[in-house]
């Protein structure tokens, strides 16, 4: 039995979709940033934003496995673009 010290945050379905699209958008920006000295601060900013959003999802009670599955889809490992075409729930 786990002791709950604080109540779970409530995220509606639309809020959860908004958080997931924000994570996907941030990873897109990271992939398309310039390399080198000029892109490092922006990358760190986007990674901090992603960490905040992931923490928000975890505090809302979303299972960690579901978050990791979504991140795998964000990283283009989803089968939606490769043979056999089987779409995940995030596509």
Buried (B, 14 or more C-beta within 10 A) or exposed (E): EEEEEEEEEEBEEEBBEEBBEBBBBBBEEBEEBEEEEEBEEEBEEBEEBBEEBBEBBBEBEBEEEBBEBBBEBBEEEBEEEEEEEEEEEBE
